[in-house]
Each structure stands twice: as C-alpha cells, then as structure tokens.
C-alpha cells in the first residue's frame, strides 16, 4: 500500500490526449556523446550523419502522470533539437492510468519512450536494454555500473527501465527534504515559541490551540489537518503508522530483521486512526478531506488555510511554490518526524535508493532504439545535466570566481514561477531521465537548491529568522541522520507481478483501507471500535500470507543477489 513514486491507479474516465511539441529557441552546450559508432540509420552519434550534420528525428513519449506541455519556444528543448536533432512529442496522462494502459496494451499502441509501469513490463511493452547499453551507451553503463544487478527484472533478468533517481556521485549536499513527514505551518511553531515537537500528541495539541485562536486565515475558515487519499497517492492516509513506531517507508509492510509483515491491522495502526477520529470529533479534520481530488487538495494548501497534513514534500511542492510566490512565507511548511513517544528514534529521512520500475523504457514499437539509447547516453553527460538542473549559464545562473554556481535573486524567483518554467525548463523530460545526483566533477551540486551557498543566499528573511530560532542550517536538520539502507530497501519497490495472488491480495488490502479508514476516522468515537473490528476482520479474509510471502521472497532475493 502507499509509497510508490509512480501510479498504480484506479481513478477517472478521461482519455489522454497527445500533444506535439514544436520546439524553437536558443542554443549552447556541446554534444558530449561518447559513442561514435553507427546506428541502424547509418548515422554517427545521436542525430548526426556521417558528414557531421545534425539530422532531425522525432521521439514520441508517454508520461504516466498529469503534466503540462512546454511552450513551443521552450529554450531547452530547442537546444536539444539543435544539438542532437531530437524533437519530443509528449503525451501526458489525463484520467485513469489503468484504463489508459489497458487501451495501450490491447492495441499494442506504444510510443517510443514510456515511463516505467509494471503492467507495461508484464505486457512485454518494453525492449531489454542491457545489450543496447553495452554496445552503444558507455555513459549510461558507467552511470549505472554499481546498480546493474539491482536494475534487472527479477522475473527474467533483463533491464527494461532506466531508473530516474537514486544514482549519486561525489559529495551529497542535502538542504531540502523531499520525503514523508507530518507537516505544519511555520506560523504555528513561531507563535508557540519555536518548540521542538516530537510526538503526535504534541503536534495535534499545537494545531488545536492555533486553530482555536485563529478560526480564519485571510478570511477563509482555518483547516486543522488534511488527509490525502486520492487515487495512487494514498500514502497520506495509509503510511503514517510505520513512521510513528520508528520505521522507514516500506509501503504496506514493516520489516524487522529482514522479515516483512503488514501493519494495517496492528494495534499501532489502530492507535493512529483512533487519534484521527478524536481530532475529527474536535473539528480539526477537513470535512471534505475524503471527497476531494488532488487538485482541490493542492488548492487548499496553496490558499494558506491548512495548518497540517501528512504527505511527501515533493508531492505538494507546487502548492508551496504558490505560497512562496504569494510571499506567504509563514504559511509554508516544516516537516516534523513524529513518533508516538520520545523513546523512539525517528526514521523518516532515508538514504537515496534506486527508483526501480520508474524512469524511461524504450517500447517494442520504437523505430530506432539505437538512436534513442544514444540520445539518452548523450543527455546523461555532465554538460547536459547542468543544463537540465541549472539552466543556461549567464541566463539562469552565474559562476563566481571560485567556480561555484550561484543565482541572482531574480533568477531564483523565476525557478518557482510555473509559467516561466514551461518556457525555460525541461521538467517533463528531465524528471524521468537518468540523472546525475550529488555533485558534478567540479564540486558543484547537481541540485541547485542543495548548493550550500545558493541555499543560504536564497533564503528569505523570514526563513533565516525561523532557522536561527531553532539553531539549524536547513530544514533537513529537523530529522535524524538516516542509517545505511538495508540492502533490500525499500520493500515498496518490489514488483508483485500483475495477476499473481500477491498482487490480488495487495489490491484487496488497498481497497479495504480506502473503504474503511475514512469510515473509522469519521465515525462517532463510540462507534470507532466496531468499525475498526469490521475492517480488520475483512483484512483477515484476504490472502495476506501470499502478499507477505512474495515480499519476503523478494527481500531474500535482493539480499542474495544485490549483496554481490
């Protein structure tokens, strides 16, 4: 249950519409492709003919989540076209992912590149990539060298998807936390005198006191706590119990000494939902929380009226960007690694893991897989990675005398402007590409937000004062340092295989949680136990053992194979 970075979804009826991107703009960086062998079209390197002329080619791309088309004059896509010949035609998901995939699979209607999805893998929609990488993509081979065995599909040993996150190089700078937490508005903490909040009870006490004192914010009713339980983004409702007992995000299981078990029916899960039930009785839970969609959830966060929620930071980043644009800095959020009691060490923050089953795969319908793999091999080079992450030197960032990348305040402001980004960033592509994370060979951070000098220079006066009050350098300091990841980690990335008893059981568990947990939260407190007992009795009718056995089989497989 909850925790994956890409959808395994159940919602909506709209069909996705394909949009063609006509790209034009400005040029710049050199092509660093390390391969000069001939492709199946007789070209050398990506998009270049034997005489060195860049020849245009189109790459159709399906991205399995909602998104916006870049502007026709987007400068990064124009630069890619000028230097590699590649033009991208993006299709973003609009509606239900399962319905869309069903149509694609039934008609074998696949574009050239597709974001990872285990249903597409099971349908044979992707081609194996290991031989292509070995022959034509030395940069990709080097990039994934330490992770080669991890990337292999445990069912047949082939590599189908190029993970988009989790490969780190050099020094890892961390100033921004992207993962799960109990989030609270900064103003709630500031008004309370900047307390160090450790437990769930302390958290809700603070929210209750603030809401009582401020029943409205900017003329709208104050919302104490939101719960996101929409479509595949169900971790806002499902995942908190594992963290509250000091475990990291393993999806629907808690793993102890290499052995996984579900936690949905455990007493420590009941403790959390009973607390939510009590908070609902006090009027702290948004009355619309279980009937709203993701856009409505983000709109409420963007309004500045929501005091707290459990979520993953990357998931609501757009809402926080909106608050920053509105200069409502006191309405932005701090992540708190809450536990039930102070004797438990928090384990929310983890070390980077390979984002298995996510990223791009090349479809069986791709007309020229060699040309595409060469393109991807070019785009993983440092020059291109700097373009994707920092932009164009002189326009989007500057380099100081020490060779450190920095931005002016004007350049920083543009980075949180959604309209500007559609014309000046390639987020739709870069978010799913293989990428360098950590540091470039010159020591600059691959993530501008994690560049120490840039982070501190970019802080507004409110956040500088806020961090000084806590004695912290960044908001990451609210969390404990993560230990080394267990070799299997995370269990949520294990492919349960479509149609298997484990997959069927997992789907039933998700459905039961979606049905009963809102009932439990919204019930009259005197009825909570009866709702909970009905929920757990239904869980015990599911073949939970098949689910746990599959997880444990794969944990053992990972330990045996990834440890080598």
HUJO-V840926 format. One record per pair of residues at least 12 apart in sequence whose ideal C-beta (glycine too) atoms are under 10 Angstrom apart, sorted by the first residue. I is the first residue (numbers start at 1). J is the second residue. Records with the same first field share a line. If there is no record, write none. Layout:
BEGIN
I->J, J
END
This chain:
BEGIN
1->234, 235, 237, 238, 239, 251, 252, 253, 262, 263, 264, 492, 506, 507, 509, 510, 512, 513, 514, 547
2->180, 228, 229, 232, 233, 234, 235, 236, 237, 238, 239, 240, 242, 249, 251, 252, 312, 492, 510, 513
3->180, 232, 234, 235, 238, 239, 242, 248, 249, 250, 251, 252, 253, 312, 490, 491, 492, 493
4->118, 232, 233, 234, 235, 251, 355, 356, 357, 358, 490, 492, 493
5->65, 116, 164, 165, 232, 312, 314, 315, 355, 356, 357, 358, 359, 492, 493
6->63, 64, 65, 97, 115, 116, 117, 118, 164, 232, 355, 357, 358, 359, 432
7->64, 65, 66, 93, 96, 97, 98, 101, 115, 117, 231, 232, 233
8->64, 97, 98, 101, 117, 118, 119, 231, 232, 357, 496, 498, 503, 506, 507, 510
9->64, 65, 93, 95, 96, 97, 98, 99, 100, 101, 117, 230, 231, 232, 233, 234
10->96, 97, 98, 99, 231, 232, 234, 507, 510, 511, 514
11->95, 96, 97, 98, 99, 230, 231, 232, 233, 293, 294
12->93, 94, 95, 96, 97, 98, 99, 100, 231, 293
13->95, 96, 99
14->93, 94, 95, 96, 99, 100
15->93, 94, 95, 96, 99, 100, 103
16->62, 63, 64, 66, 91, 92, 93, 94, 95, 96, 97, 99, 100, 103, 104
17->91, 92, 94, 95
18->60, 61, 62, 89, 90, 91, 92, 111
19->68, 69, 70, 89, 90, 91, 92
20->58, 60, 69, 72, 87, 88, 89, 90, 91
21->58, 61, 69, 70, 71, 72, 74, 77, 81, 87, 88, 89, 90, 428, 429
22->71, 72, 73, 74, 77, 78, 81, 87, 89
23->70, 71, 72, 73, 74, 75, 76, 77, 78, 79, 80, 81, 82, 86, 87, 88
24->71, 72, 73, 74, 75, 77, 78, 81, 82
25->71, 72, 73, 74, 75, 76, 77, 78, 79, 80, 81, 82, 392, 423, 424
26->73, 75, 76, 78, 79, 82, 392, 395
27->75, 78, 79, 80, 81, 82, 83, 392
28->75, 76, 78, 79, 82, 83, 383, 387, 391, 392, 393, 394, 395
29->79, 80, 83, 381, 382, 383, 384, 386, 387, 392, 393
30->83, 381, 383, 384
31->45, 46, 47, 48, 54, 80, 82, 83, 84, 85, 378, 379, 381, 383, 384
32->45, 83, 139, 377, 378, 379, 380, 381, 382, 383, 384, 385
33->45, 46, 47, 48, 83, 84, 136, 137, 138, 139, 374, 375, 377, 378, 379, 380, 381, 384
34->136, 137, 138, 139, 140, 141, 142, 374, 377, 378, 380, 381
35->135, 136, 137, 138, 139, 140, 370, 373, 374, 377, 378
36->48, 374
37->135, 136, 370, 374
38->50, 136, 370
39->136, 368, 369, 370, 371, 372, 373, 374
40->367, 368, 369, 370, 371
41->55, 57, 367, 368, 370, 371
42->55
43->55, 57, 85, 368, 370, 371, 374
44->374
45->84, 85, 371, 374, 375, 377, 378
46->80, 83, 84, 85, 86, 136, 370, 371, 372, 373, 374, 375, 376, 377, 378, 379
47->80, 81, 82, 83, 84, 85, 86, 87, 371, 374, 375, 378
48->83, 84, 85, 374
49->85
53->85
54->81, 82, 83, 84, 85, 86
55->84, 85, 371
56->81, 82, 84, 85, 86, 87
57->81, 84, 85, 86, 87, 112, 367, 368, 371, 372, 375
58->85, 86, 87, 88, 89, 112, 367
59->80, 84, 85, 86, 87, 88, 89, 90, 111, 112, 113, 362, 366, 367, 368, 371, 372, 375, 376, 429
60->87, 88, 89, 90, 91, 110, 111, 112, 113, 114, 363, 365, 366, 367
61->88, 89, 90, 91, 92, 111, 112, 113, 114, 115, 360, 428, 429, 432
62->89, 90, 91, 92, 93, 100, 101, 104, 109, 110, 111, 112, 113, 114, 115, 117, 120, 360, 363
63->90, 91, 92, 93, 111, 113, 114, 115, 360, 428, 429, 431, 432
64->91, 92, 93, 97, 100, 101, 114, 115, 116, 117, 119, 120, 232, 358, 432
65->92, 93, 97, 115, 232, 428, 431, 432
66->92, 93, 94, 95, 294, 295
67->90, 91, 92, 93, 94, 427, 428, 431
68->90, 92, 418, 419, 421, 422, 427, 428
69->89, 90, 91, 92, 422, 428
70->88, 90, 421, 422, 423, 424, 425, 426, 427, 428, 429
71->419, 420, 421, 422, 423, 424
72->423
73->423, 424
74->88, 421, 422, 423, 424, 425, 426, 428
75->387, 391, 392, 395, 396, 423, 424, 425, 426
76->384, 387, 388, 391, 392, 396, 423, 424, 425, 426, 427, 429, 430
77->90, 423, 425, 426, 428, 429
79->384, 387, 392, 426
80->375, 378, 379, 384, 387, 388, 426, 429
83->378, 383, 384, 387
84->371, 374, 375, 378, 379, 384
85->371, 375
86->371, 372, 375, 378, 379, 429
88->112, 113, 375, 426, 428, 429
89->111, 112
90->111, 113, 428, 429
91->111, 114
92->428
93->115
96->231
97->117, 119, 231, 232
98->117, 119, 232
100->117
101->114, 117, 119, 120, 123, 125
102->119, 123
104->117, 119, 120, 123, 125, 363
105->119, 120, 122, 123, 124, 125
106->123
108->123, 124, 125, 363, 364, 365
109->125, 363, 365
110->123, 125, 126, 361, 362, 363, 364, 365, 366
111->362, 363, 365, 366
112->360, 362, 363, 365, 366, 367, 368, 369, 371, 372
113->126, 162, 359, 360, 361, 362, 363, 366, 372, 375, 376, 429, 432, 433
114->126, 161, 360, 361, 362, 363, 365, 366, 432
115->161, 164, 357, 358, 359, 360, 361, 431, 432
116->160, 161, 162, 163, 164, 355, 356, 357, 358, 359, 360, 361, 432
117->161, 357, 358, 361
118->153, 160, 161, 356, 357, 495, 496, 497, 498, 503
119->498, 499
120->160, 161, 357, 361, 363, 364, 498
121->153, 155, 156, 158, 160, 161, 357, 361, 495, 497, 498
122->153, 155, 495, 497, 498, 499, 500, 503
123->364, 498
124->160, 364
125->160, 361, 362, 363, 364, 365
126->153, 158, 159, 160, 161, 360, 361, 362, 363, 364, 366
127->158, 159, 160, 361, 362, 363, 364, 365, 366, 369, 372, 373
128->152, 153, 156, 157, 158, 159, 160, 361, 362
129->144, 151, 158, 159, 160, 161, 162, 360, 361, 362, 369, 373, 376
130->144, 148, 151, 152, 157, 158, 159, 160
131->158, 159, 373
132->159, 362, 369, 370, 372, 373, 374, 376, 377
133->148, 151, 159, 162, 373, 376, 377
135->370, 373
136->369, 370, 371, 372, 373, 374, 376, 377
137->162, 370, 373, 374, 375, 376, 377, 378, 380, 434
138->377
139->374, 376, 377, 378, 379, 380, 381, 382, 384, 434
140->162, 373, 374, 376, 377, 378, 379, 380, 434
141->377
142->377, 380
143->162, 163, 167, 169, 377, 380, 381, 434, 435, 436
144->159, 162, 163, 167, 354, 380, 434
145->167
146->167, 168, 354
147->163, 166, 167, 354, 356, 562
149->558, 561, 562, 563, 564
150->163, 166, 353, 354, 356, 487, 493, 558, 561, 562
151->163, 354, 356, 357, 359
152->356, 561, 562
153->356, 357, 495
154->494, 495, 497, 553, 554, 557, 558, 561
155->495, 497
157->561
159->361
160->357, 359, 361, 362
161->355, 356, 357, 358, 359, 360, 361, 362, 432
162->358, 359, 360, 361, 362, 373, 376, 380, 432, 433, 434, 435
163->353, 354, 355, 356, 357, 358, 359, 360, 432, 434, 435, 493
164->354, 355, 358, 359, 360, 430, 431, 432, 433, 434, 435, 437
165->178, 352, 353, 354, 355, 358, 359, 431, 432, 434, 435, 437
166->351, 352, 353, 354, 355, 356, 358, 359, 435, 437, 493
167->352, 354, 355, 380, 434, 435, 436, 437, 438
168->351, 352, 354, 436, 437, 438, 439, 446
169->382, 436, 437, 438, 439, 440, 441, 446
170->436, 437, 438, 439, 440, 441, 442, 443, 444, 445, 446
171->438, 439, 443, 445
172->351, 352, 437, 438, 439, 445, 446, 447, 450
173->438, 439, 443, 444, 445, 446, 447, 449, 450, 451, 452, 454, 455, 474, 476
174->349, 352, 438, 445, 447, 449, 450, 452, 455, 474, 476, 477, 479, 481, 482
175->445, 447, 449, 450, 451, 452, 454, 455, 456, 458, 459, 473, 474, 475, 476, 477
176->313, 314, 317, 447, 449, 450, 455, 474, 475, 476
177->312, 313, 314, 334, 335, 337, 348, 349, 474, 475, 476, 477, 478, 479
178->312, 313, 314, 315, 317, 335, 349, 447, 449, 476
179->243, 248, 249, 311, 312, 313, 314, 315, 335, 337, 348, 349, 350, 479, 482
180->235, 236, 239, 240, 242, 243, 248, 249, 310, 311, 312, 313, 314, 315, 335, 337, 348, 349, 350
181->240, 243, 309, 310, 311, 312, 313, 333, 334, 335, 336, 337, 338, 346, 348, 349, 475, 478, 479
182->197, 200, 203, 204, 207, 225, 240, 243, 244, 308, 309, 310, 311, 333, 334, 335, 336, 337, 338, 348
183->203, 225, 226, 301, 306, 307, 308, 309, 310, 311, 312, 313, 316, 320, 332, 333, 334, 335, 336
184->197, 203, 206, 207, 210, 225, 306, 307, 308, 309, 333, 334, 335, 336, 338
185->206, 207, 210, 217, 222, 301, 304, 305, 306, 307, 308, 323, 328, 330, 331, 332, 333, 334
186->328, 329, 330, 331, 332, 333, 334, 462, 463, 466, 475
187->210, 214, 217, 304, 307, 328, 329, 330, 331, 332, 462, 466
188->203, 206, 207, 209, 210, 211, 214, 224, 307, 308, 330, 331, 333, 334
189->206, 210, 330, 334, 336, 466, 469, 470
190->330, 334, 462, 465, 466, 469
191->206, 209, 210, 213, 214, 330
192->205, 206, 209, 210
193->469
194->465, 466, 467, 468, 469, 470, 471
195->470
196->336, 470, 478
197->334, 336, 337, 338, 478
198->336, 337, 338, 339, 340, 341, 342, 344, 346
199->244, 336, 338, 339, 340, 341, 342, 344
200->240, 244, 271, 272, 275, 276, 279, 336, 338, 339, 340, 341
201->275, 338, 340, 341
202->336, 338, 342
203->225, 275, 308, 336, 338
204->224, 225, 275, 276, 278, 279, 282, 284, 308, 338
206->307, 308, 336
207->222, 223, 224, 225, 279, 282, 284, 307, 308
208->224, 225, 279, 282, 283, 284, 307
210->222, 224, 307, 308
211->223, 224, 225, 282, 283, 284, 307, 308
212->224, 282, 283, 284
214->305, 307
215->283
216->305
217->303, 304, 305, 306, 307, 328, 331
218->303, 304, 305, 326, 328, 331
219->305
220->300, 303, 304, 305
221->286, 287, 305
222->284, 304, 305, 306, 307
223->284, 285, 286, 287, 288, 289, 300, 301, 303, 305, 306, 307, 308, 309
224->279, 280, 282, 283, 284, 285, 286, 305, 306, 307, 308, 309
225->276, 279, 280, 284, 285, 286, 289, 306, 307, 308, 309, 310
226->285, 286, 288, 289, 292, 297, 300, 301, 305, 306, 307, 308, 309, 310, 311, 316
227->240, 276, 280, 285, 286, 289, 290, 292, 297, 309, 310, 311, 517, 518, 521
228->289, 290, 292, 293, 294, 297, 298, 301, 309, 310, 311, 312, 315, 316
229->289, 290, 291, 292, 297, 513, 514, 517, 518, 521
230->289, 290, 291, 292, 293, 294, 295, 296, 297, 514
231->293, 294
232->294, 510
233->294, 297, 311, 312, 315
234->510, 513, 514, 517
235->249, 251, 252, 310, 311, 312, 315, 492
236->289, 297, 309, 310, 311, 312, 315, 316
237->273, 276, 289, 290, 310, 513, 514, 517, 518, 521
238->251, 252, 263, 264, 269, 310, 509, 510, 513, 514, 517
239->251, 252, 263, 310, 311, 312, 492
240->269, 272, 273, 275, 276, 310, 338
241->254, 263, 264, 266, 267, 268, 269, 270, 271, 272, 273, 340
242->254, 255, 263, 266, 268, 269, 272, 347, 348
243->272, 310, 337, 338, 339, 340, 344, 346, 347, 348
244->268, 269, 271, 272, 275, 310, 337, 338, 339, 340, 341, 344, 346
245->263, 266, 268, 269, 271, 272, 339, 340, 341, 344, 347
246->337, 339, 340, 341, 343, 344, 345, 346, 347, 348, 480
247->263, 268, 344, 347, 348
248->346, 347, 348, 349, 350, 351, 353, 482, 483, 485, 486, 489, 490, 491
249->312, 347, 348, 350, 353, 489, 490, 491, 492
250->263, 486, 488, 489, 490, 491, 492, 493, 494, 551, 555
251->490, 491, 492, 493, 494, 506, 551
252->264, 491, 492, 506, 509, 510, 513, 547, 548, 551
253->490, 491, 492, 494, 506, 547, 548, 551, 552, 555
254->266, 268, 269, 491
255->486, 488, 489, 490, 491, 551, 552, 555
257->486
258->486, 487, 488, 552, 555, 556, 558, 559
259->548, 551, 552, 555, 556
260->488, 491, 494, 547, 548, 549, 550, 551, 552, 554, 555
261->544, 547, 548, 551, 552
262->505, 506, 509, 539, 542, 544, 547, 548, 551
264->509, 510, 512, 513, 516, 517, 535, 536, 539, 542, 544
265->509, 512, 532, 535, 536, 537, 538, 539, 540, 542, 544
266->536
268->340
269->513, 517, 532, 535, 536
270->520, 528, 529, 532, 533, 535, 536
271->340
272->310, 340, 517, 521
273->516, 517, 518, 520, 521, 523, 528, 531, 532, 535
274->520, 521, 523, 525, 528, 529, 532
275->340, 521
276->289, 310, 517, 518, 520, 521, 522, 528
277->519, 520, 521, 522, 523, 524, 525, 527, 528, 531, 532
278->521, 525, 528
279->521
280->520, 521, 522, 523, 524, 525
281->521, 522, 523, 524, 525, 528
284->307, 308
285->521, 522
286->300, 305, 306, 309
287->522
288->300
289->309, 518, 521, 522
290->514, 517, 518, 519, 521, 522
291->518
294->315, 316
297->309, 311, 315, 316, 319
298->315, 316, 317, 318, 319, 320, 322
299->319, 322
300->319
301->316, 318, 319, 320, 322, 323, 331, 332, 333
302->316, 318, 319, 320, 321, 322, 323, 325, 326, 328, 331
303->319, 322, 323, 326, 328, 331
304->319, 322, 323, 326, 328, 330, 331, 332
305->331
306->319, 331, 333
307->331, 333
308->333, 334, 336
309->333
310->335, 336, 338
311->333, 335
312->335, 348
313->333, 335, 475
316->333
317->416
318->416, 418
319->332, 333
320->332, 333, 416
321->415, 416, 417, 418, 421
322->416, 418
323->416
324->413, 416, 460, 463
325->413, 416, 417, 418
327->460, 462
328->462
329->459, 460, 461, 462, 463, 465, 466
330->462, 463, 466
332->460, 462, 463, 466, 475
333->475
334->463, 466, 467, 470, 475, 478
335->348, 349, 475, 476, 478, 479
336->348, 478, 479
337->349, 478, 479, 480
345->480, 483
346->478, 479, 480, 482
347->479, 480, 482, 483
348->478, 479, 480, 482
349->476, 478, 479, 480, 481, 482
350->479, 482, 483, 484, 485, 489, 490
351->481, 482, 483, 484, 485, 489
352->437, 438, 482, 485
353->485, 489, 490, 492, 493
354->489, 490, 493, 562
355->432, 490, 493
356->490, 492, 493, 494, 495
357->493, 494, 495
358->431, 432, 493
359->376, 431, 432, 433, 434, 435
360->372, 376, 429, 432, 433, 434
362->376
376->433, 434
377->434
379->426, 429, 430, 433, 434, 435
380->433, 434, 435, 436
381->436
382->436, 440, 441, 442, 444, 446
383->440
384->426, 430, 433, 435, 436
385->430, 433, 434, 435, 436, 437, 440, 446
386->405, 436, 440, 442, 444, 446, 448
387->425, 426, 430
388->425, 426, 427, 429, 430, 431, 433, 435, 436, 446
389->405, 425, 430, 435, 436, 437, 440, 444, 445, 446, 447, 448, 449
390->405, 406, 407, 411, 440, 444, 445, 446, 447, 448, 451, 454
391->405, 407, 411, 414, 415, 424, 425, 426, 448
392->424
393->405
395->411, 414, 424
396->408, 411, 414, 415, 424, 425, 448
397->411, 412, 415, 444, 448, 451, 454
398->411
399->442, 444
400->453
402->443, 453
403->442, 443, 444
404->442, 443, 444, 445, 451, 452, 453, 454
405->440, 442, 443, 444, 445, 448, 451, 453, 454
406->444, 448, 451, 453, 454, 457, 458
407->448, 451, 454, 457, 458
408->457, 458
409->457, 458, 460
411->448, 458
412->448, 449, 454, 457, 458, 460
413->458
415->448, 449, 458
435->447
437->450
438->450
439->451
449->474
450->474, 476
452->473, 474
455->473, 474
456->473, 474
459->474
463->475
486->555, 558, 559
487->555, 558, 559, 560, 561, 562, 563
488->551, 552, 554, 555, 556, 557, 558, 559, 562, 563
489->555, 558
491->551, 552, 554, 555, 558
492->551
493->554, 558
494->550, 551, 552, 553, 554, 555, 557, 558
495->550, 554
496->546, 547, 550, 551, 554
497->550, 554
500->546, 547, 550
501->543, 545, 546, 547, 549, 550
502->543, 544, 545, 546, 547, 548, 549, 550, 551, 553, 554
503->546, 547, 550
504->542, 543, 546, 547
505->539, 542, 543, 544, 545, 546, 547, 548, 549, 550
506->542, 544, 546, 547, 550, 551
507->542, 547
508->538, 539, 541, 542, 543, 544, 547
509->538, 539, 542, 543, 544, 547
511->538, 542
512->534, 535, 536, 538, 539, 541, 542
513->535, 539
515->535, 538
516->531, 532, 534, 535, 536, 538, 539
517->531, 532, 535
518->531
519->531, 532, 534, 535
520->532, 534, 535
END
